[in-house]
Amino acid sequence: MQKMISLTTFSDEILPKFNHELVGRLRDLDTEKALKESMIYSVEAGGKRMRPLLIFVICQMFNHEIDNGVYSVAGALELIHTYSLIHDDLPAMDNDDLRRGKPTNHIVYGESMAILAGDALNTLAFEWIGRSDVVGDAQKVALMSRLAQLAGPEGMVGGQVADIEGEHQVLSLTQLKRVHKRKTGDLIEFAVYAGGILGNATTEQQAELIQYGRQFGLAFQIYDDIMDVVGTSEEMGKAVHKDNQENKNTYPGLIGLDQSYDTLRNVIDQAKVAIQNLKKTGLETGYLEELLHYFKLKN
């Protein structure tokens, strides 16, 4: 059996190609220059590309070629994620001036253009999946339907609303987990779902992938809450220590920093259970295990 390259090497090989394809498609759009520039500005700002990477990792796990069809689906997810960040940063929402280490979209292009750029990225995402000539029709329907559900009122947008309404009250840990699950976790869940669809996962494998994605998504938000307390703007690429200043509901705010780390460790352990179950089906799960190293646990 050929030895797997490290996740870092895999990422260093695939993500530059993906970024080139992503921005290239946006540059080819036949639309107003100002709108195109605003869209590209936020997409090109980078970020961890964690959601597309999950899709690529799972496709690799199922020996599915990372082709233009995979790029279309991964790109669509990144467009949705980027649109949500543009809108989340607006004065009417979180009123942030910094995102991914750069001035936020509305600071550079104004609120009206930022709103429209977000709208354009949102709708373009579904066009990319629908117009793909590589992904099969049944897969397209499944992917677009699931993306709309997880990004819409039952998913990410609903989670954002619950997050805003929760600013005026103290949420229970159960309520906070539900907010995090929808606001952050649902797009990560879509990434693992999409990878499974593209890789023709069995029903059993898809269930374990979704379990892994849900735990990874929860860990991702808990870790973000922790890093808002212990991290720096340089590390995070955005303003830190805002959650406490704005009385937001967070894990450290509700249960303290030490217990937040304990909860993060427990969530990661649950993700590892899903990995072991996937391994039992004959899959090479090394990359899924390496992805969990993103979360730096307190000794």
N, C-alpha and C positions, 0 to 999 in steps of 0.2 A: 504494500500500500504506500502510495506517495505521501511523504510527510507534509502536513499542513504548514503553510507559512503562518507567522504570527498575525494576530488581529491588527497590530499596528502596521505591519507590512501590507496586509490586505487592504486596510483603509487608505494607506498612502498610495496604493495603486489605483483603487477604484474611485475614491472621492474626487480627485482632480478631474478625471474623465467625466464624472457626473456633473460637477460644477460647470465645466466647459459646455456640456450639452444643455444644461439648465439655462445658463445665461445666453447661450447662442440661440436657443429657441425664442427667448424673450426679445432679443435684438431683431429677430426676423419678423416680429409682429407688424402688421400694417395698421398702425394707429397713431394717435397724436404723440409727438415727440416728448412733450412734458409728462404725459402719462407713462410712456415707456420708460423714461428715465427714472421716474419715481418708483415704478415696479422693480426695475433692475437694481436700484440703489439698495433696497431692503433685502432682496434676494441675494445680491452679491456681497452683502455685509458678512455673509458666512454663517457663523455659528457652528455647533458641534455636528450638525447633520446626523444626529442620532437616529431619527426616524427612518430616513432613507437607508442608513447603514444597517438597521435591523432587517429591512427588506432584502438587501444584498446578502447579508449573512445567512438568512434563511434560504434564499434561492441557492446559494452556494452549498448549503447543507443538503439540499435535495438534488444537487448536481444539475440545476437548471441554469442555462446560460444567462448571464447578465447582459441582455440585449436591449434594443430600443424600446421594446414593450415594457421591460422592467424599468427602464429609465423614465418612461411615460408615467407609470404608476408611482414610482418613487418621487418623481418631479411634481406630480399632482399633490402628493401629500406635503411636500415641502412648500408648495404654493399656499396651501391651506394654512399651514403652520405660520408662514410669514405674514399672511393677511391678518391672522389673529393677533400677532405681535404688533403690527402697525396700528390696528384699532385699539388694542389694549393700552398702548402708550399715549393715546390721545388725551387732551385735557379733560374731556368728559369722563374718562375712565381712570387710568392710573396716573396720568399727567407726568410721564417720564421724559426726560431730556436725553437719556443715554440708552442705547440698545446695541449689544454686541460690540461695545467699545466705540461706537460712533454716535453722532447726534441722531435722534429719532427722526422718522420720516417727516412728521409734521413740522419739526423744527427747520428742516431744510426746504421742504416743498410747500408748506402751509397745510392747514387742516383740511381744506376742501380736497386738495389733490391727494393727501394721504388717505382720506376716506375712499375716494374713487380708485386709488391704486389697490387698496385692500379689496374693494368690490371686484375689481378686474381680476386679481389673482384668484379669488374665490371661485368665480365662474369659469375662468380659464382651466382650472384644475380638472373639472369634469369634462371639458372639451378634450383635454389631453388623453384622458382614459378612453373617452368615446371614439376618438378618431384614430386610436392606435390600430395599426394593421397587423400587429403581432399577437396581441392578446385576443383570445377567442371571445365570441359574442356572449356566451353564458358567463364567462369570467368577467367581462366588462360590466354586465348587469349586476352581478354579485358585488363587484368592487365599488361601483358607483352608488349602489343602494346602501352598502355598509358605510362608505365614507360620508354620505349625506346624513345618515343616522348618527354616527359618532361625532360628526362635526356640528350638528344642528341643535335644535332645542332639547332633544333628549340626551345630548352629549355635551360637547365643548361649550356651545353657546349657553345652554342651560346651566352648566357649571359656572360660567362667568357671571351669570345673573345671580346665582346663589351666593357666589363670592362677594358680589357688591352688596346684596341685601344683608349678608352676614357681618358686614363692617359695623352695623348698628346694634349688634347683639353678640353675646358670647355663645359660640357654638359648642355642642358636645363633640367628643372625639369621633363618634359615629357620623355626625353631621359633617364634620370637617373632612373625614375620609371620603364621604360621598361627593363633596365639592371637588376634592382633589382628583377623585376617580374620573369625573366628567371633564373638569377644566383642563387637566394635564394628561391623565391616563388614557382617555379614550382615543386620542390620535396615536399614542404608542400602541394601544391595542390594535388599531387599524393596521399599523405597520406589520405586526406579526401575523395578523389575519391575511393581509395581502401577500406576504411572503409564502404563507401556506397555500393560498389559492394558486399563485403562480407556480409553486413547486409541486402541485397536485398532492398535497398532504392527505392522508387518510383522515377519517372522522376522529379517530383516537388521537392522532398526531395534532390535528388542528385544535382539539380541546386543550391539549397540553401546551401548545404554543400560546393560546389565548390566556391560559393561566399564568404562564411565564410573563407575557406582556402586561397583564394586569398588575402583577407584583412589581415588575420593573417600573411601570408607570407610577405606582404609589411610592416606590423607593425614590424615584426621580424627584417627586415633589417634596417628600420629606427631606431629602438631601438639599434641595433648593432652599427650603425653610431654614435648615441648619446653616447653610453657607451664607444666608442673609445676616446671620448673627456672627459667624466666625470668619467669613471671607472678606475679601477686599474688592473694590470696584475693578481693579486690574484683573483679578482672577475671574470675576463674574461677567465682565463686559457690560455691566449696568450698575446703577446705584444700589448700594447695600444699606442695611440698617433701617430701611424704610418701613418694613412690616410693623416693627414695634412702635415707630413714631406715628404711624397711621392707625394704630390699634387694630391691625388685621389679625384674623384668626390663623394661627400657625401651630405646628407641633411644639416648638420650643415655648411658645407663648402659653399653651394649654398644659403641657406636661413637663416643661423644663428641658434643658439641653441634654443632660445625661440620659433621661428616659427616651428622648427623641432618638438618640444614637442606639439605644437598646431596641426600640421599635424598628428602626431601619435595619438592624441586624436580623431581627425576626422575619421581616418582609423578604430580605435577601435569601434567608434560609428556605422560605416557601418557594421562591423562584428556583432554587437549587433542586427542590423536590420535583418540579416540573421538568427540569433538565434531565434528572435521572430517569424519569418516566419516558422521555423522548429517546434517551440513549438505549433503553430496553427495546425500542422498536427498530434498532439497527442504525440510527443516525449518528453522525459525528457531531458532537455538541460543543466542541472546544471553544468556538467563537462566542456562543451564548454564555459560557462560563467566563470567558475573558471580559465580556461586556460588563459583568458585575463588578469588575475591578475599578470601574469608573467611580464607584462610591467608596470614598476613603473613610473607613471606620475608625473610631477613636479606640486606641489601645487600652 
